[in-house]
């Protein structure tokens, strides 16, 4: 199976990592990224659309046809953000974009980057976890071929990654001890990217992947 993937959020850490794995993977033949600003990557199988308003994809909708995978890595941190703003950028935006993609590509596998601790019941104490849970739940009601929610915890980016925070220098040093102590919460970003690709190639009976599931799926051959 050859993958033609749309990737969002590639100017962030997770999206950049997933893009790099996709460009390297022999089963990914075409990649489309949608950005507000150029990502700075030039590669034969990569196409980039610069579009500033993600709440209105009508001008580029026709360019989104013909893809069988989406790696949705677009997201924001809830830290310091008002609840209504976080809801808009996490739930409303994701559902809008996913709705357009499901109409254009009903045979698409949609892979959503969620987060460890997401609340599927939508009734927990933490607002961000409830919003992420609602997003996961409602994505799975759309008319995609498959929807998978990925819930990574701490992720180790590649050494040459550009879109990372300064504190990852410390995390890189502590990665192996932390992984040994907390294997349910620590993975590499490479494992996340490969797991997303493998979910499209092989499918899976589970709709939600915790860290241990992500690591296991990344090893599937």
C-alpha positions as CSV (number, residue, x, y, z in Angstrom):
1,X,0.0,0.0,0.0
2,X,1.4,3.4,-1.0
3,X,0.5,6.3,1.3
4,X,-0.5,9.7,0.1
5,X,-0.6,11.8,3.3
6,X,-1.7,15.2,4.3
7,X,0.2,16.4,7.4
8,X,-0.7,19.4,9.5
9,X,1.3,21.2,12.2
10,X,4.8,20.6,10.6
11,X,6.1,23.8,12.0
12,X,5.7,22.3,15.5
13,X,7.8,19.6,17.1
14,X,5.5,16.7,16.6
15,X,4.5,17.6,13.1
16,X,8.1,18.1,12.0
17,X,9.0,14.7,13.4
18,X,6.1,13.0,11.6
19,X,7.0,14.8,8.4
20,X,10.6,13.7,8.5
21,X,9.6,10.0,9.1
22,X,7.1,10.2,6.2
23,X,9.6,11.6,3.8
24,X,12.1,8.9,4.7
25,X,9.5,6.0,4.6
26,X,9.5,3.9,1.3
27,X,5.7,3.3,1.5
28,X,4.9,7.1,1.6
29,X,4.9,8.2,-2.0
30,X,3.4,11.7,-1.6
31,X,3.1,14.3,1.2
32,X,1.0,17.5,1.3
33,X,1.6,19.9,4.1
34,X,-0.7,22.9,4.9
35,X,1.1,25.8,6.7
36,X,0.6,29.4,7.5
37,X,4.3,29.9,6.7
38,X,6.9,27.9,4.8
39,X,8.3,24.9,6.6
40,X,11.7,25.2,4.9
41,X,11.8,21.6,3.7
42,X,12.2,20.9,0.0
43,X,11.9,17.3,-1.2
44,X,10.6,15.7,-4.4
45,X,7.6,14.0,-2.8
46,X,6.6,17.0,-0.7
47,X,4.0,19.6,-1.7
48,X,3.3,22.6,0.5
49,X,0.2,24.9,0.6
50,X,0.5,28.2,2.3
51,X,-2.9,29.1,3.7
52,X,-3.4,31.6,6.6
53,X,-7.0,30.8,7.6
54,X,-7.4,27.2,8.7
55,X,-11.1,28.0,9.6
56,X,-11.8,28.5,5.9
57,X,-10.4,25.8,3.7
58,X,-12.8,26.5,0.8
59,X,-10.1,28.2,-1.4
60,X,-7.9,25.1,-1.3
61,X,-10.5,22.3,-0.9
62,X,-10.0,20.9,-4.4
63,X,-6.2,20.5,-3.6
64,X,-7.0,18.2,-0.7
65,X,-8.5,15.4,-2.8
66,X,-6.8,12.2,-3.6
67,X,-5.1,11.4,-0.3
68,X,-5.6,8.2,1.8
69,X,-4.0,9.4,5.1
70,X,-3.9,12.4,7.3
71,X,-1.5,12.9,10.2
72,X,-3.1,15.6,12.1
73,X,-0.4,17.1,14.3
74,X,-1.8,20.6,14.6
75,X,-2.3,21.6,18.2
76,X,-1.7,24.1,21.0
77,X,-0.8,23.9,24.7
78,X,-3.6,24.8,27.1
79,X,-1.1,26.6,29.5
80,X,-2.0,30.2,29.9
81,X,-4.9,30.0,27.4
82,X,-8.5,30.8,28.1
83,X,-10.9,27.8,28.0
84,X,-13.0,29.1,25.1
85,X,-9.9,29.9,23.1
86,X,-8.4,26.4,23.7
87,X,-11.7,24.8,22.8
88,X,-11.8,26.7,19.5
89,X,-8.2,25.9,18.5
90,X,-8.4,22.3,19.7
91,X,-11.9,21.0,19.1
92,X,-13.6,23.4,16.6
93,X,-10.6,23.8,14.3
94,X,-9.8,20.1,14.3
95,X,-13.4,19.1,13.6
96,X,-13.8,21.6,10.8
97,X,-10.6,20.5,9.0
98,X,-11.5,16.8,9.5
99,X,-15.0,17.4,8.2
100,X,-13.6,18.8,5.0
101,X,-11.1,16.0,4.6
102,X,-13.7,13.3,5.2
103,X,-15.9,14.8,2.5
104,X,-13.0,14.9,0.0
105,X,-11.4,11.6,0.9
106,X,-13.9,9.0,2.5
107,X,-11.2,6.3,2.1
108,X,-8.8,8.2,4.3
109,X,-7.3,7.0,7.5
110,X,-7.2,9.9,9.9
111,X,-4.5,9.9,12.6
112,X,-5.0,12.4,15.4
113,X,-2.3,13.5,17.8
114,X,-4.0,13.7,21.2
115,X,-2.1,13.3,24.5
116,X,-1.5,11.1,27.4
117,X,-4.1,11.6,30.1
118,X,-6.9,12.5,27.6
119,X,-10.4,12.0,29.1
120,X,-12.6,9.9,26.9
121,X,-15.5,10.3,29.3
122,X,-15.4,14.1,28.8
123,X,-16.4,14.5,32.5
124,X,-13.0,14.8,34.2
125,X,-11.6,17.6,36.2
126,X,-9.0,18.9,33.7
127,X,-10.5,21.0,30.9
128,X,-7.8,20.2,28.3
129,X,-8.3,16.5,28.9
130,X,-12.1,16.8,28.4
131,X,-11.7,18.8,25.2
132,X,-9.2,16.3,23.8
133,X,-11.5,13.5,24.7
134,X,-14.5,15.1,23.0
135,X,-12.3,15.7,19.9
136,X,-11.3,12.1,19.8
137,X,-14.8,10.9,20.3
138,X,-16.3,13.1,17.6
139,X,-13.6,12.5,15.1
140,X,-14.5,8.8,15.3
141,X,-18.1,9.6,14.2
142,X,-16.9,11.1,10.8
143,X,-17.0,9.1,7.6
144,X,-13.4,8.2,7.4
145,X,-12.2,4.7,6.6
146,X,-10.5,4.6,10.0
147,X,-9.7,7.1,12.8
148,X,-6.9,6.5,15.2
149,X,-6.1,8.7,18.3
150,X,-2.5,8.7,19.4
151,X,-1.8,9.7,23.0
152,X,2.0,10.3,23.3
153,X,3.6,11.5,26.5
154,X,7.2,12.7,26.6
155,X,8.7,12.4,23.2
156,X,12.4,12.5,22.3
157,X,12.9,14.4,19.0
158,X,15.6,13.7,16.5
159,X,19.0,15.4,17.1
160,X,18.6,17.6,14.0
161,X,15.0,18.7,14.8
162,X,14.5,22.5,14.6
163,X,11.1,23.1,16.2
164,X,11.9,22.1,19.8
165,X,12.0,23.9,23.1
166,X,15.3,24.5,24.9
167,X,14.4,22.2,27.8
168,X,14.6,19.3,25.4
169,X,18.4,19.5,25.8
170,X,17.9,18.3,29.4
171,X,15.3,15.8,28.4
172,X,17.6,14.3,25.9
173,X,20.2,13.6,28.6
174,X,17.6,12.1,30.9
175,X,15.7,10.1,28.2
176,X,17.0,6.6,28.8
177,X,16.7,6.7,32.7
178,X,13.2,8.2,32.3
179,X,12.2,5.6,29.7
180,X,13.4,2.8,32.0
181,X,11.5,4.2,35.0
182,X,8.3,5.4,33.1
183,X,7.9,3.3,30.0
184,X,4.2,4.1,29.8
185,X,4.9,7.8,29.4
186,X,8.1,8.1,27.3
187,X,8.8,7.4,23.7
188,X,10.8,8.8,20.8
189,X,9.2,11.0,18.2
190,X,10.5,8.6,15.6
191,X,8.4,5.9,17.1
192,X,5.3,8.1,17.0
193,X,5.8,8.9,13.3
194,X,6.4,5.3,12.3
195,X,3.5,4.1,14.4
196,X,1.2,6.6,12.5
197,X,2.5,5.3,9.2
198,X,2.0,1.7,10.2
199,X,-1.5,2.3,11.4
200,X,-2.4,3.3,7.8
201,X,-0.5,0.3,6.3
202,X,-1.7,-2.4,8.7
203,X,-4.8,-1.0,10.4
204,X,-5.6,-1.9,14.0
205,X,-8.5,-3.1,16.1
206,X,-7.9,-0.5,18.7
207,X,-8.9,3.1,18.0
208,X,-6.8,4.7,20.7
209,X,-3.0,4.2,21.2
210,X,-1.4,4.9,24.5
211,X,2.4,5.2,24.7
212,X,3.0,1.4,25.0
213,X,0.8,0.8,22.0
214,X,2.6,3.4,20.0
215,X,6.0,1.8,20.7
216,X,4.6,-1.6,19.8
217,X,3.0,-0.4,16.6
218,X,6.2,1.3,15.5
219,X,8.0,-2.1,15.5
220,X,5.4,-3.8,13.3
221,X,6.9,-5.1,10.1
